[in-house]
Amino acid sequence: MASTSDLILAAMRRGRIIGKDQVPAPDEAADALAELNRFLDELWIDKLAVFHVLVEQFALQANKQTYTMGAGGDFNTTRPVKIVPGCRFTVANGVDRPLTVLTERKAWEEIPYKGAVAPPMVLFVDEAMPLANVMFYPIPDQAYPVFINSWGRLQNVPALATVLSLPPGYESLLLNGLAVRLAPDYGLEAPASVQRAYGRVKASLALVNYELPVLSLPSAVLTRPATRPNIVSGDTI
């Protein structure tokens, strides 16, 4: 596992910002660290660069509909970029019940009466800053454990000495991508081979992370009719 300073050194050499036997000055390394963290932030909002879904457990409260989510919020965690389907809560005897994630405010606003109190069925996320607001309908009637699914992320790097632990392919992504991003700050353009390598690994990771949507059909289509046409005779069978 490489340290952050090793990654930055390799990226600057690969981008031909410094020579093979040179090392970045302290201010250059600090600037590169800041750019690396901006790069990591951008990758978090790119679905095809998200390598896993994070499942976190929180506690619902009886008669409480809205919960803040983020550092110091009711759901005290890193504020998610996107909450995704698969959320659920647990009732007695450890039975899980699914929660439908509403992706549009219009769907939430169209619920005519939001004051009903019962086991929740849906959740909606108001992407406020610095804390998101997670709202449940119906309002929970009990203190249920709830499991929230969100896009996982590569965490920001706090220091040059930080040792990086990355899934397969991501070290190459960061190495080549950082070389491409740093070069313009020095009046340069990363070599074409580096740009191609960055595009190639990003495309490969997008292919790995892509989730094929599951299609569903109306029940009327899936239900076998009582009679079916016989395509040979024209009669029904």
mmCIF file of the C-alpha atoms, coordinates in Angstrom:
data_MODEL
# 
_entry.id   MODEL 
# 
loop_
_atom_site.group_PDB 
_atom_site.id 
_atom_site.type_symbol 
_atom_site.label_atom_id 
_atom_site.label_alt_id 
_atom_site.label_comp_id 
_atom_site.label_asym_id 
_atom_site.label_entity_id 
_atom_site.label_seq_id 
_atom_site.pdbx_PDB_ins_code 
_atom_site.Cartn_x 
_atom_site.Cartn_y 
_atom_site.Cartn_z 
_atom_site.occupancy 
_atom_site.B_iso_or_equiv 
_atom_site.pdbx_formal_charge 
_atom_site.auth_seq_id 
_atom_site.auth_comp_id 
_atom_site.auth_asym_id 
_atom_site.auth_atom_id 
_atom_site.pdbx_PDB_model_num 
ATOM 1   C CA . MET A 1 1   ? 0.000   0.000   0.000   1.00 0.00 ? 1   MET A CA 1 
ATOM 2   C CA . ALA A 1 2   ? 1.378   3.379   -1.015  1.00 0.00 ? 2   ALA A CA 1 
ATOM 3   C CA . SER A 1 3   ? 1.307   6.521   1.069   1.00 0.00 ? 3   SER A CA 1 
ATOM 4   C CA . THR A 1 4   ? -0.340  9.656   -0.244  1.00 0.00 ? 4   THR A CA 1 
ATOM 5   C CA . SER A 1 5   ? 3.052   11.316  -0.720  1.00 0.00 ? 5   SER A CA 1 
ATOM 6   C CA . ASP A 1 6   ? 4.199   8.318   -2.812  1.00 0.00 ? 6   ASP A CA 1 
ATOM 7   C CA . LEU A 1 7   ? 1.093   8.635   -5.006  1.00 0.00 ? 7   LEU A CA 1 
ATOM 8   C CA . ILE A 1 8   ? 1.636   12.368  -5.491  1.00 0.00 ? 8   ILE A CA 1 
ATOM 9   C CA . LEU A 1 9   ? 5.316   11.862  -6.303  1.00 0.00 ? 9   LEU A CA 1 
ATOM 10  C CA . ALA A 1 10  ? 4.476   9.202   -8.901  1.00 0.00 ? 10  ALA A CA 1 
ATOM 11  C CA . ALA A 1 11  ? 1.692   11.353  -10.405 1.00 0.00 ? 11  ALA A CA 1 
ATOM 12  C CA . MET A 1 12  ? 3.936   14.400  -10.769 1.00 0.00 ? 12  MET A CA 1 
ATOM 13  C CA . ARG A 1 13  ? 6.651   12.339  -12.394 1.00 0.00 ? 13  ARG A CA 1 
ATOM 14  C CA . ARG A 1 14  ? 4.168   10.617  -14.685 1.00 0.00 ? 14  ARG A CA 1 
ATOM 15  C CA . GLY A 1 15  ? 2.776   13.973  -15.738 1.00 0.00 ? 15  GLY A CA 1 
ATOM 16  C CA . ARG A 1 16  ? 6.354   15.164  -16.394 1.00 0.00 ? 16  ARG A CA 1 
ATOM 17  C CA . ILE A 1 17  ? 5.912   17.967  -13.902 1.00 0.00 ? 17  ILE A CA 1 
ATOM 18  C CA . ILE A 1 18  ? 9.133   16.949  -12.177 1.00 0.00 ? 18  ILE A CA 1 
ATOM 19  C CA . GLY A 1 19  ? 12.040  14.799  -13.326 1.00 0.00 ? 19  GLY A CA 1 
ATOM 20  C CA . LYS A 1 20  ? 12.699  11.212  -12.375 1.00 0.00 ? 20  LYS A CA 1 
ATOM 21  C CA . ASP A 1 21  ? 15.183  12.146  -9.627  1.00 0.00 ? 21  ASP A CA 1 
ATOM 22  C CA . GLN A 1 22  ? 13.284  15.175  -8.326  1.00 0.00 ? 22  GLN A CA 1 
ATOM 23  C CA . VAL A 1 23  ? 10.775  15.518  -5.510  1.00 0.00 ? 23  VAL A CA 1 
ATOM 24  C CA . PRO A 1 24  ? 8.015   18.123  -5.137  1.00 0.00 ? 24  PRO A CA 1 
ATOM 25  C CA . ALA A 1 25  ? 8.611   21.122  -2.911  1.00 0.00 ? 25  ALA A CA 1 
ATOM 26  C CA . PRO A 1 26  ? 6.519   21.187  0.300   1.00 0.00 ? 26  PRO A CA 1 
ATOM 27  C CA . ASP A 1 27  ? 4.080   23.770  -1.103  1.00 0.00 ? 27  ASP A CA 1 
ATOM 28  C CA . GLU A 1 28  ? 3.717   21.744  -4.319  1.00 0.00 ? 28  GLU A CA 1 
ATOM 29  C CA . ALA A 1 29  ? 2.960   18.596  -2.346  1.00 0.00 ? 29  ALA A CA 1 
ATOM 30  C CA . ALA A 1 30  ? 0.359   20.473  -0.267  1.00 0.00 ? 30  ALA A CA 1 
ATOM 31  C CA . ASP A 1 31  ? -1.290  21.811  -3.434  1.00 0.00 ? 31  ASP A CA 1 
ATOM 32  C CA . ALA A 1 32  ? -1.327  18.310  -4.910  1.00 0.00 ? 32  ALA A CA 1 
ATOM 33  C CA . LEU A 1 33  ? -2.956  16.932  -1.752  1.00 0.00 ? 33  LEU A CA 1 
ATOM 34  C CA . ALA A 1 34  ? -5.715  19.539  -2.014  1.00 0.00 ? 34  ALA A CA 1 
ATOM 35  C CA . GLU A 1 35  ? -6.242  18.641  -5.679  1.00 0.00 ? 35  GLU A CA 1 
ATOM 36  C CA . LEU A 1 36  ? -6.350  14.934  -4.819  1.00 0.00 ? 36  LEU A CA 1 
ATOM 37  C CA . ASN A 1 37  ? -9.153  15.583  -2.325  1.00 0.00 ? 37  ASN A CA 1 
ATOM 38  C CA . ARG A 1 38  ? -11.080 17.594  -4.909  1.00 0.00 ? 38  ARG A CA 1 
ATOM 39  C CA . PHE A 1 39  ? -10.647 14.654  -7.273  1.00 0.00 ? 39  PHE A CA 1 
ATOM 40  C CA . LEU A 1 40  ? -11.984 12.249  -4.627  1.00 0.00 ? 40  LEU A CA 1 
ATOM 41  C CA . ASP A 1 41  ? -15.006 14.497  -4.059  1.00 0.00 ? 41  ASP A CA 1 
ATOM 42  C CA . GLU A 1 42  ? -15.788 14.438  -7.786  1.00 0.00 ? 42  GLU A CA 1 
ATOM 43  C CA . LEU A 1 43  ? -15.512 10.662  -7.917  1.00 0.00 ? 43  LEU A CA 1 
ATOM 44  C CA . TRP A 1 44  ? -18.111 10.408  -5.133  1.00 0.00 ? 44  TRP A CA 1 
ATOM 45  C CA . ILE A 1 45  ? -20.792 12.020  -7.288  1.00 0.00 ? 45  ILE A CA 1 
ATOM 46  C CA . ASP A 1 46  ? -19.936 9.853   -10.305 1.00 0.00 ? 46  ASP A CA 1 
ATOM 47  C CA . LYS A 1 47  ? -22.142 6.758   -9.942  1.00 0.00 ? 47  LYS A CA 1 
ATOM 48  C CA . LEU A 1 48  ? -19.907 4.701   -12.203 1.00 0.00 ? 48  LEU A CA 1 
ATOM 49  C CA . ALA A 1 49  ? -16.925 5.371   -9.921  1.00 0.00 ? 49  ALA A CA 1 
ATOM 50  C CA . VAL A 1 50  ? -18.803 4.332   -6.745  1.00 0.00 ? 50  VAL A CA 1 
ATOM 51  C CA . PHE A 1 51  ? -17.541 0.887   -5.830  1.00 0.00 ? 51  PHE A CA 1 
ATOM 52  C CA . HIS A 1 52  ? -19.990 -0.123  -3.097  1.00 0.00 ? 52  HIS A CA 1 
ATOM 53  C CA . VAL A 1 53  ? -23.221 0.678   -1.310  1.00 0.00 ? 53  VAL A CA 1 
ATOM 54  C CA . LEU A 1 54  ? -22.776 1.686   2.331   1.00 0.00 ? 54  LEU A CA 1 
ATOM 55  C CA . VAL A 1 55  ? -25.385 0.286   4.740   1.00 0.00 ? 55  VAL A CA 1 
ATOM 56  C CA . GLU A 1 56  ? -25.670 2.158   8.039   1.00 0.00 ? 56  GLU A CA 1 
ATOM 57  C CA . GLN A 1 57  ? -27.970 1.492   10.981  1.00 0.00 ? 57  GLN A CA 1 
ATOM 58  C CA . PHE A 1 58  ? -29.734 4.275   12.862  1.00 0.00 ? 58  PHE A CA 1 
ATOM 59  C CA . ALA A 1 59  ? -32.652 4.531   15.294  1.00 0.00 ? 59  ALA A CA 1 
ATOM 60  C CA . LEU A 1 60  ? -36.068 5.919   14.476  1.00 0.00 ? 60  LEU A CA 1 
ATOM 61  C CA . GLN A 1 61  ? -38.110 7.555   17.240  1.00 0.00 ? 61  GLN A CA 1 
ATOM 62  C CA . ALA A 1 62  ? -41.818 7.178   17.827  1.00 0.00 ? 62  ALA A CA 1 
ATOM 63  C CA . ASN A 1 63  ? -43.825 10.129  16.471  1.00 0.00 ? 63  ASN A CA 1 
ATOM 64  C CA . LYS A 1 64  ? -40.794 11.779  14.813  1.00 0.00 ? 64  LYS A CA 1 
ATOM 65  C CA . GLN A 1 65  ? -41.002 12.223  11.041  1.00 0.00 ? 65  GLN A CA 1 
ATOM 66  C CA . THR A 1 66  ? -37.883 14.198  10.022  1.00 0.00 ? 66  THR A CA 1 
ATOM 67  C CA . TYR A 1 67  ? -34.276 13.341  10.893  1.00 0.00 ? 67  TYR A CA 1 
ATOM 68  C CA . THR A 1 68  ? -31.152 15.326  10.066  1.00 0.00 ? 68  THR A CA 1 
ATOM 69  C CA . MET A 1 69  ? -28.351 13.282  8.493   1.00 0.00 ? 69  MET A CA 1 
ATOM 70  C CA . GLY A 1 70  ? -24.697 14.278  8.539   1.00 0.00 ? 70  GLY A CA 1 
ATOM 71  C CA . ALA A 1 71  ? -21.954 15.046  11.035  1.00 0.00 ? 71  ALA A CA 1 
ATOM 72  C CA . GLY A 1 72  ? -23.647 15.871  14.351  1.00 0.00 ? 72  GLY A CA 1 
ATOM 73  C CA . GLY A 1 73  ? -27.166 15.181  13.036  1.00 0.00 ? 73  GLY A CA 1 
ATOM 74  C CA . ASP A 1 74  ? -29.825 12.760  14.262  1.00 0.00 ? 74  ASP A CA 1 
ATOM 75  C CA . PHE A 1 75  ? -28.197 10.220  11.939  1.00 0.00 ? 75  PHE A CA 1 
ATOM 76  C CA . ASN A 1 76  ? -24.613 11.094  12.852  1.00 0.00 ? 76  ASN A CA 1 
ATOM 77  C CA . THR A 1 77  ? -22.502 10.093  9.857   1.00 0.00 ? 77  THR A CA 1 
ATOM 78  C CA . THR A 1 78  ? -20.890 11.533  6.740   1.00 0.00 ? 78  THR A CA 1 
ATOM 79  C CA . ARG A 1 79  ? -23.616 13.341  4.805   1.00 0.00 ? 79  ARG A CA 1 
ATOM 80  C CA . PRO A 1 80  ? -24.430 11.060  1.865   1.00 0.00 ? 80  PRO A CA 1 
ATOM 81  C CA . VAL A 1 81  ? -24.454 12.237  -1.720  1.00 0.00 ? 81  VAL A CA 1 
ATOM 82  C CA . LYS A 1 82  ? -27.287 9.873   -2.591  1.00 0.00 ? 82  LYS A CA 1 
ATOM 83  C CA . ILE A 1 83  ? -29.526 7.470   -0.671  1.00 0.00 ? 83  ILE A CA 1 
ATOM 84  C CA . VAL A 1 84  ? -30.387 4.478   -2.834  1.00 0.00 ? 84  VAL A CA 1 
ATOM 85  C CA . PRO A 1 85  ? -33.034 1.715   -2.869  1.00 0.00 ? 85  PRO A CA 1 
ATOM 86  C CA . GLY A 1 86  ? -32.713 -1.166  -0.425  1.00 0.00 ? 86  GLY A CA 1 
ATOM 87  C CA . CYS A 1 87  ? -33.420 0.827   2.746   1.00 0.00 ? 87  CYS A CA 1 
ATOM 88  C CA . ARG A 1 88  ? -35.406 -1.043  5.394   1.00 0.00 ? 88  ARG A CA 1 
ATOM 89  C CA . PHE A 1 89  ? -36.426 -1.107  9.046   1.00 0.00 ? 89  PHE A CA 1 
ATOM 90  C CA . THR A 1 90  ? -36.800 -3.953  11.502  1.00 0.00 ? 90  THR A CA 1 
ATOM 91  C CA . VAL A 1 91  ? -39.950 -4.843  13.422  1.00 0.00 ? 91  VAL A CA 1 
ATOM 92  C CA . ALA A 1 92  ? -40.488 -7.370  16.200  1.00 0.00 ? 92  ALA A CA 1 
ATOM 93  C CA . ASN A 1 93  ? -38.834 -10.789 15.905  1.00 0.00 ? 93  ASN A CA 1 
ATOM 94  C CA . GLY A 1 94  ? -36.165 -9.377  13.601  1.00 0.00 ? 94  GLY A CA 1 
ATOM 95  C CA . VAL A 1 95  ? -38.405 -9.143  10.535  1.00 0.00 ? 95  VAL A CA 1 
ATOM 96  C CA . ASP A 1 96  ? -37.255 -6.565  7.976   1.00 0.00 ? 96  ASP A CA 1 
ATOM 97  C CA . ARG A 1 97  ? -39.715 -4.384  6.104   1.00 0.00 ? 97  ARG A CA 1 
ATOM 98  C CA . PRO A 1 98  ? -38.649 -2.482  2.980   1.00 0.00 ? 98  PRO A CA 1 
ATOM 99  C CA . LEU A 1 99  ? -38.817 1.279   2.577   1.00 0.00 ? 99  LEU A CA 1 
ATOM 100 C CA . THR A 1 100 ? -39.503 2.817   -0.813  1.00 0.00 ? 100 THR A CA 1 
ATOM 101 C CA . VAL A 1 101 ? -37.034 5.636   -1.541  1.00 0.00 ? 101 VAL A CA 1 
ATOM 102 C CA . LEU A 1 102 ? -38.803 8.559   -3.218  1.00 0.00 ? 102 LEU A CA 1 
ATOM 103 C CA . THR A 1 103 ? -36.408 10.199  -5.670  1.00 0.00 ? 103 THR A CA 1 
ATOM 104 C CA . GLU A 1 104 ? -38.546 13.234  -6.568  1.00 0.00 ? 104 GLU A CA 1 
ATOM 105 C CA . ARG A 1 105 ? -39.943 15.922  -4.290  1.00 0.00 ? 105 ARG A CA 1 
ATOM 106 C CA . LYS A 1 106 ? -43.143 15.869  -6.342  1.00 0.00 ? 106 LYS A CA 1 
ATOM 107 C CA . ALA A 1 107 ? -43.865 12.314  -5.180  1.00 0.00 ? 107 ALA A CA 1 
ATOM 108 C CA . TRP A 1 108 ? -43.449 13.384  -1.543  1.00 0.00 ? 108 TRP A CA 1 
ATOM 109 C CA . GLU A 1 109 ? -45.584 16.496  -1.950  1.00 0.00 ? 109 GLU A CA 1 
ATOM 110 C CA . GLU A 1 110 ? -48.384 14.453  -3.520  1.00 0.00 ? 110 GLU A CA 1 
ATOM 111 C CA . ILE A 1 111 ? -48.919 12.493  -0.299  1.00 0.00 ? 111 ILE A CA 1 
ATOM 112 C CA . PRO A 1 112 ? -52.164 14.239  0.779   1.00 0.00 ? 112 PRO A CA 1 
ATOM 113 C CA . TYR A 1 113 ? -51.898 13.730  4.540   1.00 0.00 ? 113 TYR A CA 1 
ATOM 114 C CA . LYS A 1 114 ? -48.432 13.290  5.996   1.00 0.00 ? 114 LYS A CA 1 
ATOM 115 C CA . GLY A 1 115 ? -49.518 13.153  9.648   1.00 0.00 ? 115 GLY A CA 1 
ATOM 116 C CA . ALA A 1 116 ? -50.514 9.471   9.705   1.00 0.00 ? 116 ALA A CA 1 
ATOM 117 C CA . VAL A 1 117 ? -48.751 7.450   12.415  1.00 0.00 ? 117 VAL A CA 1 
ATOM 118 C CA . ALA A 1 118 ? -47.966 3.809   11.582  1.00 0.00 ? 118 ALA A CA 1 
ATOM 119 C CA . PRO A 1 119 ? -45.022 1.627   10.509  1.00 0.00 ? 119 PRO A CA 1 
ATOM 120 C CA . PRO A 1 120 ? -43.298 3.687   7.783   1.00 0.00 ? 120 PRO A CA 1 
ATOM 121 C CA . MET A 1 121 ? -43.477 2.717   4.121   1.00 0.00 ? 121 MET A CA 1 
ATOM 122 C CA . VAL A 1 122 ? -41.479 5.392   2.283   1.00 0.00 ? 122 VAL A CA 1 
ATOM 123 C CA . LEU A 1 123 ? -38.674 7.853   2.878   1.00 0.00 ? 123 LEU A CA 1 
ATOM 124 C CA . PHE A 1 124 ? -37.743 11.060  1.096   1.00 0.00 ? 124 PHE A CA 1 
ATOM 125 C CA . VAL A 1 125 ? -34.455 12.942  1.336   1.00 0.00 ? 125 VAL A CA 1 
ATOM 126 C CA . ASP A 1 126 ? -34.297 16.725  1.208   1.00 0.00 ? 126 ASP A CA 1 
ATOM 127 C CA . GLU A 1 127 ? -30.676 17.338  0.148   1.00 0.00 ? 127 GLU A CA 1 
ATOM 128 C CA . ALA A 1 128 ? -30.115 20.314  2.448   1.00 0.00 ? 128 ALA A CA 1 
ATOM 129 C CA . MET A 1 129 ? -26.657 21.468  3.567   1.00 0.00 ? 129 MET A CA 1 
ATOM 130 C CA . PRO A 1 130 ? -24.784 20.910  5.796   1.00 0.00 ? 130 PRO A CA 1 
ATOM 131 C CA . LEU A 1 131 ? -27.284 18.322  7.038   1.00 0.00 ? 131 LEU A CA 1 
ATOM 132 C CA . ALA A 1 132 ? -29.701 16.436  4.818   1.00 0.00 ? 132 ALA A CA 1 
ATOM 133 C CA . ASN A 1 133 ? -33.276 15.902  6.021   1.00 0.00 ? 133 ASN A CA 1 
ATOM 134 C CA . VAL A 1 134 ? -34.627 12.359  5.867   1.00 0.00 ? 134 VAL A CA 1 
ATOM 135 C CA . MET A 1 135 ? -38.428 12.189  6.131   1.00 0.00 ? 135 MET A CA 1 
ATOM 136 C CA . PHE A 1 136 ? -40.556 9.091   6.705   1.00 0.00 ? 136 PHE A CA 1 
ATOM 137 C CA . TYR A 1 137 ? -44.173 8.356   5.880   1.00 0.00 ? 137 TYR A CA 1 
ATOM 138 C CA . PRO A 1 138 ? -46.165 7.324   7.774   1.00 0.00 ? 138 PRO A CA 1 
ATOM 139 C CA . ILE A 1 139 ? -44.616 8.846   10.888  1.00 0.00 ? 139 ILE A CA 1 
ATOM 140 C CA . PRO A 1 140 ? -43.002 5.946   12.793  1.00 0.00 ? 140 PRO A CA 1 
ATOM 141 C CA . ASP A 1 141 ? -45.255 4.657   15.539  1.00 0.00 ? 141 ASP A CA 1 
ATOM 142 C CA . GLN A 1 142 ? -42.382 2.972   17.371  1.00 0.00 ? 142 GLN A CA 1 
ATOM 143 C CA . ALA A 1 143 ? -38.607 3.234   17.812  1.00 0.00 ? 143 ALA A CA 1 
ATOM 144 C CA . TYR A 1 144 ? -37.524 0.987   14.933  1.00 0.00 ? 144 TYR A CA 1 
ATOM 145 C CA . PRO A 1 145 ? -33.950 0.244   13.869  1.00 0.00 ? 145 PRO A CA 1 
ATOM 146 C CA . VAL A 1 146 ? -33.589 1.587   10.322  1.00 0.00 ? 146 VAL A CA 1 
ATOM 147 C CA . PHE A 1 147 ? -30.967 0.700   7.717   1.00 0.00 ? 147 PHE A CA 1 
ATOM 148 C CA . ILE A 1 148 ? -30.048 3.433   5.223   1.00 0.00 ? 148 ILE A CA 1 
ATOM 149 C CA . ASN A 1 149 ? -28.262 2.561   1.961   1.00 0.00 ? 149 ASN A CA 1 
ATOM 150 C CA . SER A 1 150 ? -26.113 5.219   0.305   1.00 0.00 ? 150 SER A CA 1 
ATOM 151 C CA . TRP A 1 151 ? -23.274 5.492   -2.173  1.00 0.00 ? 151 TRP A CA 1 
ATOM 152 C CA . GLY A 1 152 ? -19.999 4.561   -0.515  1.00 0.00 ? 152 GLY A CA 1 
ATOM 153 C CA . ARG A 1 153 ? -17.011 6.788   -1.128  1.00 0.00 ? 153 ARG A CA 1 
ATOM 154 C CA . LEU A 1 154 ? -13.267 6.967   -1.152  1.00 0.00 ? 154 LEU A CA 1 
ATOM 155 C CA . GLN A 1 155 ? -12.583 9.044   1.935   1.00 0.00 ? 155 GLN A CA 1 
ATOM 156 C CA . ASN A 1 156 ? -10.696 12.319  1.695   1.00 0.00 ? 156 ASN A CA 1 
ATOM 157 C CA . VAL A 1 157 ? -7.023  12.121  2.619   1.00 0.00 ? 157 VAL A CA 1 
ATOM 158 C CA . PRO A 1 158 ? -6.040  14.182  5.683   1.00 0.00 ? 158 PRO A CA 1 
ATOM 159 C CA . ALA A 1 159 ? -2.250  14.175  5.308   1.00 0.00 ? 159 ALA A CA 1 
ATOM 160 C CA . LEU A 1 160 ? 0.628   13.300  3.002   1.00 0.00 ? 160 LEU A CA 1 
ATOM 161 C CA . ALA A 1 161 ? 1.671   10.506  5.351   1.00 0.00 ? 161 ALA A CA 1 
ATOM 162 C CA . THR A 1 162 ? -1.724  8.791   5.142   1.00 0.00 ? 162 THR A CA 1 
ATOM 163 C CA . VAL A 1 163 ? -1.443  5.230   3.845   1.00 0.00 ? 163 VAL A CA 1 
ATOM 164 C CA . LEU A 1 164 ? -3.977  4.566   1.109   1.00 0.00 ? 164 LEU A CA 1 
ATOM 165 C CA . SER A 1 165 ? -6.104  1.418   1.135   1.00 0.00 ? 165 SER A CA 1 
ATOM 166 C CA . LEU A 1 166 ? -7.824  1.199   -2.232  1.00 0.00 ? 166 LEU A CA 1 
ATOM 167 C CA . PRO A 1 167 ? -9.939  -1.358  -4.096  1.00 0.00 ? 167 PRO A CA 1 
ATOM 168 C CA . PRO A 1 168 ? -8.384  -2.918  -7.213  1.00 0.00 ? 168 PRO A CA 1 
ATOM 169 C CA . GLY A 1 169 ? -7.975  -0.429  -10.044 1.00 0.00 ? 169 GLY A CA 1 
ATOM 170 C CA . TYR A 1 170 ? -8.412  2.722   -7.968  1.00 0.00 ? 170 TYR A CA 1 
ATOM 171 C CA . GLU A 1 171 ? -4.716  3.375   -7.364  1.00 0.00 ? 171 GLU A CA 1 
ATOM 172 C CA . SER A 1 172 ? -4.199  3.488   -11.139 1.00 0.00 ? 172 SER A CA 1 
ATOM 173 C CA . LEU A 1 173 ? -7.256  5.736   -11.469 1.00 0.00 ? 173 LEU A CA 1 
ATOM 174 C CA . LEU A 1 174 ? -5.936  8.210   -8.892  1.00 0.00 ? 174 LEU A CA 1 
ATOM 175 C CA . LEU A 1 175 ? -2.353  8.073   -10.191 1.00 0.00 ? 175 LEU A CA 1 
ATOM 176 C CA . ASN A 1 176 ? -3.184  8.801   -13.816 1.00 0.00 ? 176 ASN A CA 1 
ATOM 177 C CA . GLY A 1 177 ? -6.104  11.095  -13.047 1.00 0.00 ? 177 GLY A CA 1 
ATOM 178 C CA . LEU A 1 178 ? -4.047  13.219  -10.660 1.00 0.00 ? 178 LEU A CA 1 
ATOM 179 C CA . ALA A 1 179 ? -1.256  13.521  -13.249 1.00 0.00 ? 179 ALA A CA 1 
ATOM 180 C CA . VAL A 1 180 ? -3.806  14.801  -15.775 1.00 0.00 ? 180 VAL A CA 1 
ATOM 181 C CA . ARG A 1 181 ? -5.314  17.253  -13.282 1.00 0.00 ? 181 ARG A CA 1 
ATOM 182 C CA . LEU A 1 182 ? -2.024  18.670  -11.950 1.00 0.00 ? 182 LEU A CA 1 
ATOM 183 C CA . ALA A 1 183 ? -0.315  19.312  -15.282 1.00 0.00 ? 183 ALA A CA 1 
ATOM 184 C CA . PRO A 1 184 ? -2.256  22.499  -16.226 1.00 0.00 ? 184 PRO A CA 1 
ATOM 185 C CA . ASP A 1 185 ? -1.200  24.168  -12.965 1.00 0.00 ? 185 ASP A CA 1 
ATOM 186 C CA . TYR A 1 186 ? 2.366   24.041  -14.311 1.00 0.00 ? 186 TYR A CA 1 
ATOM 187 C CA . GLY A 1 187 ? 1.500   25.157  -17.835 1.00 0.00 ? 187 GLY A CA 1 
ATOM 188 C CA . LEU A 1 188 ? 1.711   21.587  -19.103 1.00 0.00 ? 188 LEU A CA 1 
ATOM 189 C CA . GLU A 1 189 ? -0.495  18.910  -20.579 1.00 0.00 ? 189 GLU A CA 1 
ATOM 190 C CA . ALA A 1 190 ? -0.190  15.338  -19.396 1.00 0.00 ? 190 ALA A CA 1 
ATOM 191 C CA . PRO A 1 191 ? 1.280   12.972  -21.996 1.00 0.00 ? 191 PRO A CA 1 
ATOM 192 C CA . ALA A 1 192 ? -1.270  11.376  -24.295 1.00 0.00 ? 192 ALA A CA 1 
ATOM 193 C CA . SER A 1 193 ? -0.313  7.942   -22.952 1.00 0.00 ? 193 SER A CA 1 
ATOM 194 C CA . VAL A 1 194 ? -1.248  9.053   -19.426 1.00 0.00 ? 194 VAL A CA 1 
ATOM 195 C CA . GLN A 1 195 ? -4.559  10.494  -20.600 1.00 0.00 ? 195 GLN A CA 1 
ATOM 196 C CA . ARG A 1 196 ? -5.336  7.246   -22.402 1.00 0.00 ? 196 ARG A CA 1 
ATOM 197 C CA . ALA A 1 197 ? -4.419  5.201   -19.331 1.00 0.00 ? 197 ALA A CA 1 
ATOM 198 C CA . TYR A 1 198 ? -6.731  7.356   -17.192 1.00 0.00 ? 198 TYR A CA 1 
ATOM 199 C CA . GLY A 1 199 ? -9.617  6.979   -19.632 1.00 0.00 ? 199 GLY A CA 1 
ATOM 200 C CA . ARG A 1 200 ? -9.036  3.242   -19.915 1.00 0.00 ? 200 ARG A CA 1 
ATOM 201 C CA . VAL A 1 201 ? -9.065  2.510   -16.176 1.00 0.00 ? 201 VAL A CA 1 
ATOM 202 C CA . LYS A 1 202 ? -12.056 4.817   -15.611 1.00 0.00 ? 202 LYS A CA 1 
ATOM 203 C CA . ALA A 1 203 ? -13.988 2.963   -18.314 1.00 0.00 ? 203 ALA A CA 1 
ATOM 204 C CA . SER A 1 204 ? -13.023 -0.396  -16.803 1.00 0.00 ? 204 SER A CA 1 
ATOM 205 C CA . LEU A 1 205 ? -14.198 0.633   -13.335 1.00 0.00 ? 205 LEU A CA 1 
ATOM 206 C CA . ALA A 1 206 ? -17.428 2.020   -14.768 1.00 0.00 ? 206 ALA A CA 1 
ATOM 207 C CA . LEU A 1 207 ? -18.076 -1.365  -16.345 1.00 0.00 ? 207 LEU A CA 1 
ATOM 208 C CA . VAL A 1 208 ? -17.411 -3.168  -13.058 1.00 0.00 ? 208 VAL A CA 1 
ATOM 209 C CA . ASN A 1 209 ? -19.576 -0.781  -11.012 1.00 0.00 ? 209 ASN A CA 1 
ATOM 210 C CA . TYR A 1 210 ? -22.481 -0.590  -13.440 1.00 0.00 ? 210 TYR A CA 1 
ATOM 211 C CA . GLU A 1 211 ? -25.688 -2.097  -12.089 1.00 0.00 ? 211 GLU A CA 1 
ATOM 212 C CA . LEU A 1 212 ? -27.994 -3.577  -14.686 1.00 0.00 ? 212 LEU A CA 1 
ATOM 213 C CA . PRO A 1 213 ? -31.518 -2.366  -13.891 1.00 0.00 ? 213 PRO A CA 1 
ATOM 214 C CA . VAL A 1 214 ? -34.051 -5.040  -13.032 1.00 0.00 ? 214 VAL A CA 1 
ATOM 215 C CA . LEU A 1 215 ? -37.147 -4.710  -15.159 1.00 0.00 ? 215 LEU A CA 1 
ATOM 216 C CA . SER A 1 216 ? -40.570 -5.411  -13.723 1.00 0.00 ? 216 SER A CA 1 
ATOM 217 C CA . LEU A 1 217 ? -43.805 -6.186  -15.524 1.00 0.00 ? 217 LEU A CA 1 
ATOM 218 C CA . PRO A 1 218 ? -47.385 -5.396  -14.525 1.00 0.00 ? 218 PRO A CA 1 
ATOM 219 C CA . SER A 1 219 ? -49.174 -8.240  -12.768 1.00 0.00 ? 219 SER A CA 1 
ATOM 220 C CA . ALA A 1 220 ? -51.652 -8.457  -15.641 1.00 0.00 ? 220 ALA A CA 1 
ATOM 221 C CA . VAL A 1 221 ? -48.794 -9.381  -17.953 1.00 0.00 ? 221 VAL A CA 1 
ATOM 222 C CA . LEU A 1 222 ? -47.414 -11.980 -15.591 1.00 0.00 ? 222 LEU A CA 1 
ATOM 223 C CA . THR A 1 223 ? -50.784 -13.608 -14.822 1.00 0.00 ? 223 THR A CA 1 
ATOM 224 C CA . ARG A 1 224 ? -51.500 -16.577 -17.027 1.00 0.00 ? 224 ARG A CA 1 
ATOM 225 C CA . PRO A 1 225 ? -54.898 -16.137 -18.720 1.00 0.00 ? 225 PRO A CA 1 
ATOM 226 C CA . ALA A 1 226 ? -57.594 -18.786 -18.349 1.00 0.00 ? 226 ALA A CA 1 
ATOM 227 C CA . THR A 1 227 ? -57.604 -19.356 -22.113 1.00 0.00 ? 227 THR A CA 1 
ATOM 228 C CA . ARG A 1 228 ? -54.832 -18.880 -24.651 1.00 0.00 ? 228 ARG A CA 1 
ATOM 229 C CA . PRO A 1 229 ? -55.015 -18.581 -28.432 1.00 0.00 ? 229 PRO A CA 1 
ATOM 230 C CA . ASN A 1 230 ? -53.871 -21.529 -30.501 1.00 0.00 ? 230 ASN A CA 1 
ATOM 231 C CA . ILE A 1 231 ? -51.726 -19.945 -33.203 1.00 0.00 ? 231 ILE A CA 1 
ATOM 232 C CA . VAL A 1 232 ? -52.147 -23.044 -35.423 1.00 0.00 ? 232 VAL A CA 1 
ATOM 233 C CA . SER A 1 233 ? -55.966 -23.430 -35.488 1.00 0.00 ? 233 SER A CA 1 
ATOM 234 C CA . GLY A 1 234 ? -57.045 -19.977 -34.413 1.00 0.00 ? 234 GLY A CA 1 
ATOM 235 C CA . ASP A 1 235 ? -59.070 -21.485 -31.551 1.00 0.00 ? 235 ASP A CA 1 
ATOM 236 C CA . THR A 1 236 ? -58.432 -21.033 -27.835 1.00 0.00 ? 236 THR A CA 1 
ATOM 237 C CA . ILE A 1 237 ? -56.976 -23.687 -25.556 1.00 0.00 ? 237 ILE A CA 1 
# 
